[in-house]
Amino acid sequence: MSLKDVDIKSEYRSFRDDIVREFYIPLLSQSVIYKRAVGFFSSSALIEISKGISTLIKNGGSIQLIVSPQLSEEDIEAIEKGYELRYEIIEKCIERSIEKPKSIYEEKRLNLLANLIAGGQLDIKVSFIEANNKIGIFHEKMGIIIDSENNKVAFTGSMNETQSAFSHNYESIDVFCSWTHDSERVFAKEAAFNALWNDYEPYIKTIDFPKVAKEKLIKYRVNYSIDFDEFDSEFITRENPQKYEIESQTRHPMIPTDVIIRPYQQEAINEWEKEGFRGIFDMATGTGKTYTGLAAVVRLYQKLGNNLAVIIVAPYQHLVNQWIQDIEKFGMKPIVGHSASEQKNWKKRLNDAIRSYNLSISDHFCFICTNATFSSSYVQEQLQEIKGNSLLIVDEAHNFGAINLSNTLPPHIPYRLALSATIDRHNDQEGTEKLYSYFGKKCIEYTIKQAIDNGMLTPYEYHPIVVSLNDDELDEYISISKKIFGTIEENGKRTFSEYEKKLLIKRARIVAGASEKVIRLREVMQKYKDDNHILVYCGATTINDPGYCEGSVDEIEKKQIDIVASILGNDLGMRISKFTSEESAQEREDLKRAFDEGKHIQVLVAIRCLDEGVNIPSIKTAFILASSTNPKEYIQRRGRVLRKFPGKDKAIIYDFITLPLHFNEINNYPPEVLKSTRGLVYREIERMKDFADISENPGDADSLINQIENAFKLNMFEGGIIYDGY
């Protein structure tokens, strides 16, 4: 393994992350060189540094540590009175900072460090500001971790190598990796460290660690053999029991003090309780489904006398990762189950948690996983072992109307909650009924319109842009349409063979990749050349596409996104970046952050980023080149564009409406061609109406809809449309 194999976040915060366990230990265990510049020196700082270094030392690694003397007011005053005594005073200050170990554990740690100093694997230097015959405190706080392949991780921030910094105070660090776009920052940090270490940084003096202090530390070398396995197995709890005792007492489901559960969320939870803690929260994207669900967990946990096993399921890994932070905020430490989980032993953790819960050793546990992991035989078998109170929460629950997933819903779990912005499945009454049968009734239906009216989502303008197929695209569209017949069932529903389904997908891709879209995009984008927070959405196929798997991009999508990127970047000179599933999770987070700032990235050219689970609230203007006729998908995409963001008073949505024939040229085609295109036209109009109805400018789209309906001779009756074709 190397540093590249470690899942590294771009930021760690002490109240949210266990920085020692999640950052220092995994990274240092893969390293051979650890360079660290910190603030004040103390023996407790050395003890904290020892965490995670066991494997580094076994790897033959070394540590370079730059510290600052913790000068008292008396020290500074003495230096000012006798500047020539400054080194002597600093040496005494360093020596004074070395305290006796307060426990056997600290004694072992100091023994380790004393051996490292004596053996030359730990080298310490002291830096301080020296200018105008005055001494200042050195505040640089950074580190560089290097592995055997010369991969490097640099980090900066407010973290000091002191016990209080790791345990009690609020601290944060920012992290940069040499194998990403942050390589220049890593190089700069290492160069700065080397300048300090070699004493050629202007106005900063670096001296060797005082001999007296080194000798004092080496006195704690009580034995010459180190049991590294013992250090690897030691728990942090032993050195700081107070913190972890407090943490263990507060680790239970609870609503955070800084989270406000709004009245409509409370009403949903109340209704869920009335229904025996079963039901569906049908809430628009961006209205707080996750917080409502977790607040429901707290309510049930308390109603059951503080006794509950919680199982949470989300479609994809990135969604699971978003849930984790919120789960921890609500007082639980989840077991995370999926193929890329940082918890490599999650299966054992789940098994142990269930056993402890069944034996009443613990009063709760929380397990979160992906749909795929939930469906696995291992998880299904483990869930059968739960004996006490249990709750199943399914995010984006509409997916579980599918046969393969609905069969995995455990009948023995008594308490159930489905979360979705679109619980009713498109053209799948049977799947929808399965969801209601298992989870129960809707406890809330909170629409996008309600959310906009109540200030939960941003108002928006809707601008449909009509494009049509060129001659080649139209010929292929008609050719495919002639091969699709379908079968009319007794209930009037049309069904298709597997071959016909593939043809439907192929035809949909022709529509998605219509070449006129990029031409019109270039025209409309001219007035946004100097703007930012723009998204261009190029998705061509749907999540339900049998040929789709998470992380894949089909050829039409590749072609379209490359053309769009070239037009915006090369032709219009805009600062753009692609945002697809091919970027790593960390790269996507970095892109989102840069996009939010609006300085280095004006436009994200994306595929599928507005589908389940990806939140980019800073989007102000969205160009949807390849929209969907499936309400589930286009409702989700719209909701994500409407999320609130500082300075965002409204959103603007450009929706590219694809007609097989341009409505001004429709008389040039025979009736059979017109007939074969009406199905698509009808579905496009339905989306236009849905988007326009609650926009700030519905009249603009209404006029266009009337023109299209008249041109394609779509007969209206009782608010519906009679149309031929599919």
C-alpha positions in Angstrom: 0.0 0.0 0.0 0.9 3.7 -0.3 -0.6 7.0 0.7 -2.7 6.9 -2.5 -4.5 3.9 -1.1 -5.7 5.8 1.9 -9.1 7.6 1.7 -8.0 11.1 2.6 -10.4 14.0 3.1 -9.5 17.6 2.2 -10.4 18.9 5.7 -10.6 17.5 9.2 -12.3 19.2 12.1 -11.9 17.9 15.6 -15.5 18.0 16.7 -16.6 16.2 13.6 -13.6 13.9 12.9 -11.4 11.7 15.1 -8.2 13.3 13.7 -5.8 10.8 15.4 -7.7 7.7 14.2 -8.9 9.0 10.9 -5.9 11.0 9.7 -2.6 10.5 11.6 -2.7 6.8 12.2 -3.7 5.6 8.7 -1.3 8.1 6.9 1.7 7.6 9.1 1.3 3.8 8.9 2.0 4.2 5.2 4.9 6.6 5.5 8.7 6.6 5.8 9.3 10.3 6.5 7.3 12.6 8.7 8.1 16.3 8.7 6.2 18.4 11.2 6.3 22.1 12.2 4.2 22.9 15.2 3.6 25.6 17.7 4.6 25.2 21.4 6.7 22.3 22.5 5.9 20.1 25.5 6.4 16.5 26.5 2.7 15.9 25.9 3.2 17.1 22.4 5.8 14.4 21.9 3.4 11.8 23.4 0.7 12.9 20.9 3.2 12.6 18.0 3.9 9.0 19.0 0.4 8.0 17.8 0.5 6.3 14.5 4.3 6.2 14.2 4.8 2.6 15.1 4.5 1.4 11.6 6.5 4.3 10.3 9.4 3.3 12.6 9.1 -0.4 11.6 9.3 0.8 8.0 12.7 2.3 8.9 11.2 5.8 8.7 12.3 9.0 10.4 10.7 12.1 11.9 11.8 15.7 11.6 10.1 18.0 14.2 10.3 21.8 14.4 8.9 23.3 17.6 8.6 26.7 19.2 9.6 27.5 22.8 6.7 28.3 25.1 8.2 31.5 26.4 6.7 33.1 29.5 6.4 36.9 29.9 9.4 36.6 32.3 11.4 34.8 29.6 10.6 37.5 27.0 11.4 40.3 29.4 14.7 38.6 30.3 15.7 38.3 26.6 14.9 42.0 26.0 17.1 43.0 28.9 20.0 40.7 27.9 19.6 39.7 24.2 22.9 37.8 24.2 21.3 35.4 26.7 18.4 34.5 24.4 19.7 31.0 23.5 20.3 30.1 27.1 16.8 31.3 28.1 15.2 29.4 25.2 17.1 26.2 26.2 15.8 26.5 29.7 12.3 27.1 28.5 12.4 23.9 26.4 13.9 21.9 29.3 11.1 23.3 31.6 8.5 22.0 29.1 9.5 18.4 29.6 7.3 17.0 32.4 7.3 13.7 34.1 4.9 11.1 32.7 1.6 11.0 34.5 0.8 7.4 33.8 2.4 4.1 32.8 1.1 4.7 29.3 2.8 8.1 29.0 6.0 6.5 30.4 5.9 3.9 27.6 5.4 6.6 25.0 8.3 8.7 26.3 10.4 5.5 26.4 9.6 5.0 22.7 10.5 8.6 21.8 13.6 8.5 23.9 14.8 5.5 22.0 14.0 7.3 18.7 16.0 10.3 19.7 18.9 8.2 20.9 18.8 6.2 17.7 18.6 9.2 15.4 15.1 8.5 14.0 13.5 11.5 15.7 15.3 14.8 15.2 14.0 18.0 16.8 14.9 21.6 16.1 13.7 24.8 17.7 12.5 27.8 15.6 11.7 31.3 16.7 11.4 34.7 15.1 14.6 36.8 15.5 14.4 40.4 14.2 15.4 43.8 15.5 17.0 42.3 18.6 13.7 40.9 19.6 12.4 37.4 19.9 8.9 36.3 18.6 7.0 33.1 18.8 7.1 30.8 15.7 3.5 30.0 14.8 3.9 27.9 11.6 1.8 24.8 11.8 2.2 22.3 8.9 3.3 18.8 8.2 4.5 16.7 5.3 4.0 12.9 5.2 6.0 11.0 2.6 5.8 7.3 1.6 8.3 4.9 0.0 7.0 5.8 -3.5 7.6 9.5 -2.8 3.9 10.3 -2.7 3.4 13.2 -0.3 0.6 14.6 1.8 0.9 18.1 3.2 -1.4 19.6 5.8 -1.8 22.9 7.5 -4.1 24.5 10.0 -4.6 25.1 13.7 -3.7 21.7 15.0 -0.9 21.7 17.5 0.8 18.5 18.7 -0.5 18.9 22.2 -2.9 16.9 24.1 -5.4 19.7 24.4 -5.3 20.2 20.6 -6.2 16.6 20.0 -8.8 16.3 22.7 -10.4 19.4 24.1 -10.1 22.5 21.8 -11.7 23.0 18.4 -9.0 22.4 15.8 -9.0 21.9 12.0 -6.5 21.0 9.3 -6.5 21.3 5.5 -4.9 18.5 3.5 -3.2 18.5 0.1 -2.0 15.5 -1.9 0.9 15.4 -4.4 -0.9 13.1 -6.9 -3.8 15.6 -7.3 -4.1 19.1 -8.6 -2.7 20.2 -5.2 0.8 19.1 -6.2 2.2 22.6 -6.3 0.9 23.4 -2.8 2.5 20.2 -1.5 5.8 21.2 -3.1 5.5 24.7 -1.6 4.9 23.4 1.9 7.8 21.0 1.7 10.1 23.8 0.4 9.0 26.0 3.3 9.7 23.3 5.8 13.1 22.6 4.4 14.0 26.3 4.5 13.0 26.3 8.2 14.9 23.1 9.0 18.1 24.3 7.3 17.9 27.7 8.9 17.7 29.8 5.7 14.2 31.2 6.2 14.4 35.1 6.6 13.8 36.4 10.1 13.3 32.9 11.6 16.2 31.3 13.5 16.3 27.6 13.8 18.7 25.9 16.3 19.4 22.3 17.2 17.4 20.9 20.1 19.2 21.8 23.3 21.6 19.1 24.5 20.4 19.4 28.1 16.8 18.9 27.0 17.7 15.9 24.8 19.6 14.3 27.7 16.6 14.9 29.9 14.3 13.1 27.4 16.7 10.2 27.0 16.6 9.6 30.7 13.1 8.3 30.1 14.6 5.5 28.0 13.7 2.8 30.5 14.3 -0.1 28.1 15.9 -0.6 24.8 13.4 -3.0 23.1 10.1 -1.6 21.8 7.0 -3.8 21.4 5.5 -2.0 18.4 2.5 -4.4 18.3 1.6 -3.3 21.9 1.6 0.3 20.7 -0.6 -0.6 17.7 -3.1 -2.3 20.0 -3.2 0.5 22.6 -6.4 2.5 22.7 -6.4 6.2 22.9 -9.0 5.8 25.7 -6.2 4.8 28.1 -4.3 8.1 27.8 -7.4 10.4 27.9 -10.2 8.6 29.6 -12.1 11.7 30.4 -12.8 12.7 26.8 -13.9 9.2 25.8 -16.0 8.7 28.9 -17.8 11.9 28.1 -18.1 10.8 24.5 -19.5 7.4 25.4 -22.1 9.0 27.6 -23.3 11.3 24.8 -23.1 8.7 22.0 -26.8 8.1 21.6 -29.5 9.4 19.2 -30.1 13.0 20.0 -31.1 16.2 18.1 -28.1 18.6 18.0 -28.5 21.9 19.7 -27.8 23.8 16.5 -30.4 21.9 14.4 -33.9 23.4 14.2 -36.6 20.9 13.3 -39.2 23.0 11.5 -43.0 22.7 12.0 -43.6 20.7 8.8 -40.9 18.3 9.8 -42.4 17.9 13.3 -45.8 17.3 11.8 -44.4 14.6 9.6 -42.8 12.8 12.6 -46.0 13.2 14.6 -48.0 11.6 11.8 -45.4 8.8 11.5 -45.8 8.1 15.2 -49.6 8.0 14.8 -49.1 5.4 12.1 -47.2 3.1 14.4 -43.8 4.5 13.3 -44.3 3.4 9.7 -44.7 5.6 6.7 -43.3 7.7 3.9 -41.8 11.2 3.9 -42.4 12.4 0.4 -40.4 15.6 0.5 -39.0 17.7 -2.3 -35.2 17.7 -2.8 -33.6 20.3 -0.5 -36.3 20.4 2.1 -34.5 18.4 4.8 -35.5 14.8 4.3 -32.3 13.6 6.0 -32.7 15.7 9.1 -36.4 14.8 9.3 -35.5 11.1 9.1 -32.8 11.4 11.8 -35.1 13.4 14.1 -37.6 10.6 13.6 -34.9 8.1 14.8 -34.5 10.2 18.0 -38.3 10.3 18.6 -38.6 6.5 18.3 -35.5 5.8 20.3 -36.9 7.9 23.2 -40.4 6.4 22.9 -38.9 2.9 23.2 -37.1 3.7 26.4 -33.7 4.3 24.7 -33.5 1.0 22.9 -33.2 0.8 19.1 -31.3 -0.7 16.2 -31.1 1.6 13.2 -30.6 0.4 9.7 -30.2 3.0 7.0 -29.9 2.3 3.2 -28.9 4.7 0.5 -28.5 3.9 -3.3 -24.8 4.8 -3.7 -21.5 5.2 -1.9 -21.4 9.0 -2.2 -24.9 9.2 -0.7 -23.8 7.0 2.2 -20.9 9.2 2.8 -23.2 12.3 2.9 -25.4 10.5 5.5 -22.4 9.6 7.8 -21.7 13.2 8.8 -25.4 13.8 9.6 -25.7 10.6 11.5 -22.7 11.5 13.7 -24.1 14.9 14.2 -27.2 13.3 15.6 -25.2 11.4 18.2 -24.6 8.0 16.6 -21.4 6.4 15.3 -22.4 4.4 12.3 -21.0 1.1 11.0 -20.5 1.8 7.3 -21.0 -1.1 4.9 -20.0 -1.0 1.2 -17.2 -2.2 -1.0 -15.1 0.9 -0.5 -15.8 1.5 3.2 -12.9 2.8 5.3 -14.1 0.4 7.9 -12.5 -2.7 6.3 -13.8 -4.9 9.1 -17.4 -3.6 8.9 -18.8 -7.1 8.6 -17.3 -8.0 12.0 -18.4 -4.7 13.4 -22.0 -5.4 12.3 -21.9 -8.9 13.7 -20.5 -7.7 17.1 -23.0 -4.8 17.2 -26.0 -7.1 16.7 -24.7 -9.5 19.4 -24.1 -6.7 21.9 -27.5 -5.3 21.2 -29.2 -8.7 21.5 -27.5 -9.2 24.9 -28.5 -5.7 26.1 -24.8 -4.7 26.4 -25.6 -1.7 24.1 -28.9 0.1 23.8 -28.5 1.0 20.1 -26.4 0.7 17.0 -26.6 2.3 13.6 -25.6 0.5 10.4 -25.7 2.3 7.0 -25.0 0.7 3.6 -25.7 0.9 -0.1 -28.5 -0.8 -1.8 -26.1 -3.4 -3.2 -24.7 -4.2 0.2 -28.1 -4.3 1.8 -29.2 -6.9 -0.8 -26.2 -9.1 -0.2 -26.8 -12.5 1.5 -24.4 -11.5 4.3 -26.3 -8.4 5.4 -29.7 -10.1 4.9 -28.6 -12.9 7.2 -27.3 -10.5 9.8 -30.5 -8.5 9.9 -32.4 -11.7 10.6 -30.4 -12.0 13.8 -31.7 -8.7 15.3 -34.0 -9.6 18.3 -35.1 -6.3 19.7 -36.5 -3.0 18.4 -35.3 -2.2 15.0 -36.0 0.6 12.4 -35.3 0.5 8.7 -34.8 3.8 6.9 -34.5 3.7 3.1 -33.3 6.8 1.3 -34.5 7.4 -2.3 -37.0 4.6 -1.5 -38.6 4.7 -4.9 -35.8 2.4 -6.0 -37.1 -0.4 -3.8 -40.2 -0.7 -5.9 -38.1 -2.8 -8.3 -38.5 -6.5 -8.0 -34.9 -7.3 -7.1 -34.9 -4.7 -4.2 -38.4 -5.1 -3.0 -37.7 -8.8 -2.3 -34.9 -7.8 0.2 -37.1 -5.7 2.5 -37.1 -7.6 5.8 -40.7 -8.4 7.0 -39.5 -8.8 10.7 -38.3 -5.2 11.1 -41.3 -3.5 12.8 -40.5 0.2 12.3 -40.1 1.5 8.8 -39.5 4.9 7.1 -39.2 5.6 3.4 -37.6 8.9 2.2 -38.1 10.1 -1.3 -38.9 13.2 -3.4 -40.7 11.0 -5.9 -42.1 7.9 -4.2 -44.6 7.1 -7.0 -42.7 5.1 -9.7 -43.0 6.2 -13.3 -45.1 3.8 -15.3 -44.8 1.1 -12.5 -48.0 0.9 -10.5 -47.1 -2.5 -9.2 -43.8 -1.3 -7.9 -45.4 1.7 -6.3 -48.0 -0.4 -4.6 -45.2 -2.6 -3.1 -43.7 0.5 -1.5 -47.0 1.6 0.1 -47.7 -2.0 1.2 -44.3 -2.3 3.1 -43.8 1.2 4.4 -47.3 2.5 4.8 -49.0 5.8 3.9 -47.5 9.2 3.2 -46.9 11.1 6.4 -46.1 14.2 4.5 -46.1 15.4 1.0 -44.0 18.5 0.8 -43.8 19.8 -2.8 -41.3 22.0 -4.6 -44.0 24.7 -4.8 -44.5 24.6 -1.0 -40.8 24.7 -0.4 -40.4 27.8 -2.7 -43.4 29.5 -1.1 -42.0 28.8 2.4 -38.5 30.0 1.5 -36.9 26.6 1.7 -36.0 26.6 -2.0 -35.0 29.3 -4.4 -37.5 30.7 -6.9 -36.6 30.2 -10.5 -37.1 31.3 -14.1 -37.8 28.7 -16.7 -36.6 29.1 -20.3 -37.4 26.2 -22.7 -35.2 26.1 -25.8 -36.6 24.1 -28.7 -34.3 22.1 -30.9 -35.0 19.4 -33.5 -33.3 16.5 -35.0 -31.3 16.9 -38.2 -32.1 14.8 -41.2 -29.8 11.9 -40.3 -30.9 11.8 -36.7 -34.6 12.0 -37.8 -34.1 9.1 -40.3 -32.6 6.9 -37.6 -35.3 7.9 -35.1 -38.1 7.0 -37.6 -36.4 3.7 -38.6 -36.1 2.6 -35.0 -39.7 3.7 -34.2 -41.0 1.4 -37.0 -39.6 -1.6 -35.2 -41.3 -0.8 -31.9 -44.8 -2.1 -31.5 -45.4 -3.1 -27.9 -48.3 -5.1 -26.5 -51.4 -3.6 -25.1 -52.3 -5.4 -21.8 -55.8 -5.9 -20.4 -55.4 -2.9 -18.1 -54.5 -0.7 -21.2 -50.8 -0.5 -20.3 -48.4 -0.9 -23.2 -45.5 -3.3 -22.5 -42.4 -4.0 -24.6 -40.1 -7.0 -25.2 -36.5 -6.8 -24.1 -35.5 -6.2 -27.7 -37.9 -3.3 -28.0 -36.7 -1.9 -24.7 -33.2 -1.7 -26.1 -34.6 0.0 -29.2 -36.3 2.6 -27.0 -33.1 3.3 -25.2 -31.2 3.6 -28.5 -33.9 6.1 -29.7 -33.7 8.1 -26.5 -30.0 8.5 -27.0 -30.6 10.0 -30.4 -32.8 12.6 -28.8 -30.3 13.2 -25.9 -27.4 13.7 -28.3 -29.2 15.9 -30.9 -26.5 18.0 -32.5 -28.5 21.2 -32.6 -28.3 21.4 -28.8 -24.6 22.4 -28.7 -25.3 25.0 -31.4 -28.0 26.6 -29.4 -26.0 26.4 -26.2 -23.2 28.4 -27.8 -25.7 31.1 -28.8 -27.4 31.4 -25.4 -24.1 31.1 -23.4 -22.7 34.3 -25.0 -24.4 36.5 -22.5 -23.0 34.4 -19.6 -19.4 34.5 -20.7 -18.4 36.6 -17.6 -20.8 35.0 -15.2 -20.1 32.1 -12.8 -22.0 29.3 -10.9 -23.2 27.8 -14.2 -23.9 24.2 -14.8 -24.3 22.4 -18.1 -25.9 19.0 -17.7 -25.1 16.5 -20.4 -26.6 13.3 -19.1 -28.0 11.1 -21.9 -29.2 7.9 -20.3 -31.1 7.2 -17.1 -30.2 5.3 -13.9 -32.8 2.7 -15.1 -30.9 2.0 -18.3 -29.9 -1.7 -18.2 -26.6 -0.7 -19.7 -25.9 1.8 -17.0 -23.7 1.0 -14.0 -22.4 3.5 -11.5 -19.2 5.1 -12.7 -19.8 4.4 -16.4 -20.2 7.0 -19.2 -21.7 5.9 -22.5 -20.2 7.0 -25.9 -22.9 9.6 -26.7 -22.3 11.3 -23.4 -18.6 11.3 -23.9 -19.1 12.9 -27.3 -21.5 15.5 -26.1 -19.6 16.5 -22.9 -16.3 16.8 -24.9 -17.9 19.1 -27.5 -19.5 21.2 -24.9 -16.3 21.5 -22.9 -14.4 22.5 -26.1 -17.0 25.2 -27.0 -17.1 26.8 -23.6 -13.4 26.5 -22.8 -11.7 27.0 -26.2 -14.2 29.0 -28.2 -15.8 31.2 -25.5 -12.7 31.3 -23.2 -14.6 30.3 -20.1 -13.1 28.6 -17.1 -14.7 25.2 -17.1 -14.2 21.8 -15.5 -15.9 18.4 -16.1 -17.8 16.9 -13.3 -18.6 13.2 -13.9 -18.5 9.9 -12.1 -15.1 9.3 -13.5 -13.6 11.8 -11.1 -12.8 10.5 -7.6 -15.0 11.5 -4.7 -12.2 13.8 -3.4 -11.7 15.4 -6.8 -15.4 16.1 -7.0 -15.4 17.7 -3.5 -12.5 19.9 -4.6 -14.3 20.9 -7.8 -17.5 21.7 -5.8 -15.5 23.9 -3.4 -13.8 25.8 -6.3 -17.1 26.1 -8.1 -18.7 27.6 -4.9 -16.0 30.2 -4.7 -16.6 31.2 -8.3 -13.0 32.3 -9.0 -11.3 29.5 -10.7 -14.3 27.6 -12.2 -17.2 29.4 -13.9 -18.9 26.3 -15.4 -19.3 22.7 -14.4 -19.9 20.5 -17.5 -21.6 17.5 -15.9 -23.1 14.1 -16.4 -25.7 12.8 -13.9 -24.7 15.2 -11.2 -28.2 16.3 -10.6 -29.5 12.8 -10.0 -29.7 11.1 -6.6 -27.5 12.5 -4.0 -25.1 15.1 -5.4 -25.6 18.5 -3.9 -24.2 21.7 -5.6 -26.4 24.4 -4.1 -24.3 27.3 -5.6 -25.7 26.6 -9.1 -27.4 29.7 -10.2 -27.8 29.0 -13.9 -28.4 25.5 -15.3 -28.5 24.4 -18.9 -30.1 21.0 -19.1 -29.1 19.6 -22.5 -30.4 16.1 -22.0 -33.4 16.2 -19.7 -35.7 13.3 -18.9 -39.3 12.5 -19.5 -39.3 10.5 -16.2 -40.8 12.8 -13.5 -38.7 11.2 -10.8 -35.5 12.3 -12.6 -36.4 15.8 -13.7 -38.0 16.6 -10.4 -34.8 15.6 -8.6 -32.7 17.6 -11.0 -34.8 20.7 -10.6 -34.8 20.5 -6.8 -31.0 20.3 -6.7 -30.7 23.5 -8.8 -33.1 25.3 -6.4 -31.1 24.7 -3.2 -30.4 27.8 -1.2 -27.0 29.4 -1.3 -25.7 32.8 0.0 -26.3 35.5 -2.6 -28.6 33.3 -4.7 -31.9 35.1 -5.0 -33.2 33.0 -7.8 -32.1 30.3 -10.2 -32.4 30.2 -14.0 -33.1 27.0 -15.8 -32.6 26.5 -19.6 -34.3 23.3 -20.6 -33.5 22.0 -24.1 -36.7 20.6 -25.5 -36.1 18.1 -28.3 -38.7 17.7 -31.0 -38.1 15.2 -33.8 -39.5 17.8 -36.2 -39.3 21.5 -35.9 -42.9 22.7 -35.5 -42.5 25.4 -38.2 -41.6 22.7 -40.8 -44.1 20.0 -39.8 -46.1 20.3 -43.0 -43.1 19.1 -45.0 -43.5 15.6 -43.6 -46.1 12.8 -44.3 -48.7 11.9 -41.7 -47.0 8.6 -40.7 -43.9 10.5 -39.7 -45.9 12.9 -37.7 -47.7 10.0 -36.0 -44.4 8.4 -34.9 -43.2 11.5 -33.2 -46.2 12.5 -31.1 -45.3 10.4 -28.1 -42.0 12.2 -27.6 -43.6 15.6 -28.2 -46.3 14.8 -25.6 -43.7 13.8 -23.0 -41.6 16.9 -23.6 -44.7 19.1 -23.2 -45.6 17.4 -19.9 -42.2 18.3 -18.6 -42.4 21.9 -19.9 -45.8 22.3 -18.1 -44.4 20.9 -14.9 -41.4 23.2 -14.9 -43.3 26.3 -16.0 -46.3 26.0 -13.7 -44.4 27.1 -10.5 -41.7 29.2 -12.2 -41.7 33.0 -12.0 -42.4 33.3 -15.8 -45.0 30.6 -16.7 -46.4 32.7 -19.6 -43.2 32.3 -21.6 -43.5 28.6 -21.8 -47.3 28.6 -22.1 -47.1 30.4 -25.4 -44.5 28.0 -26.8 -46.6 24.9 -25.6 -49.6 26.2 -27.5 -47.6 26.6 -30.7 -46.2 23.0 -30.4 -49.6 21.5 -29.6 -51.3 23.2 -32.5 -48.5 22.3 -34.9 -48.5 18.6 -34.0 -52.3 18.5 -33.8 -52.4 17.2 -30.3 -56.1 17.0 -29.4 -57.1 18.3 -26.0 -59.9 17.0 -23.8 -60.5 17.4 -20.1 -57.0 18.6 -19.5 -55.5 15.5 -21.1 -53.9 14.9 -24.5 -54.9 12.2 -26.9 -51.8 11.2 -28.9 -50.7 8.4 -31.2 -47.2 6.9 -31.1 -44.9 6.2 -28.2 
